[in-house]
Amino acid sequence: PGEDAQFWPRWHLTRIEQLRTGRDAPMAEAASVESYVAALRQAAGAIRGRTAVRALCHGDLHGNNLLVSDKTVTGLDLTEAREKITIYDIADLFRLDWRHGFTADGITRAGVSSLAWEAFRAGYKQPFDPEIFEFAMRARLLMEWLEISEKRYKTSAAQRRRFDLIAER
């Protein structure tokens, strides 16, 4: 169980702006990025100050920090554990979902695979606001995309694949 906290999306938009205007020019086309940022700003306005759940969270939740068996899931590497809004751990869990290339019809509005999302929802019993998750996930994906500079794109096949897969989300 957690406690109620207000969701403030400003840090997401600030980080995205830093990536857009930083020293290393992102590979993503400015016009595409601007349309995504405009949509995120609009979504941020709708969810700013909404109630979210704050609780003790893993802090670095992803598949490499989980041991999964038939009946249990155990978190590893708890060095980043702290109290925060739980939606951030959920977004972290899905942050690398882009690696599993799916067609557009198999991806939710939040940018994650429909199959993984349905499985998660079936097992996750805590309340959360799906619009806050969608915003946090879309912002996270945009950050991941903007982290790929022109130089990294041109010199690394892995970065080109990452760029293309995230672009599909």
Salt bridges, closest charged atoms under 4 A:
GLU17 OE1 - ARG20 NH1 3.18
GLU17 OE1 - ARG41 NH2 3.85
GLU34 OE1 - ARG20 NH2 2.63
GLU34 OE2 - ARG41 NH1 3.95
ASP60 OD1 - HIS62 NE2 3.60
GLU83 OE1 - ARG54 NE 4.00
ASP89 OD1 - LYS84 NZ 3.42
ASP92 OD2 - LYS84 NZ 3.95
ASP97 OD2 - ARG169 NH1 2.67
ASP129 OD2 - ARG50 NH1 2.82
GLU131 OE1 - ARG50 NH1 2.55
GLU134 OE2 - ARG109 NH2 3.02
GLU144 OE2 - ARG95 NH1 2.63
GLU144 OE2 - ARG140 NH2 3.64
GLU144 OE1 - ARG162 NH2 3.05
GLU147 OE1 - ARG162 NH2 3.43
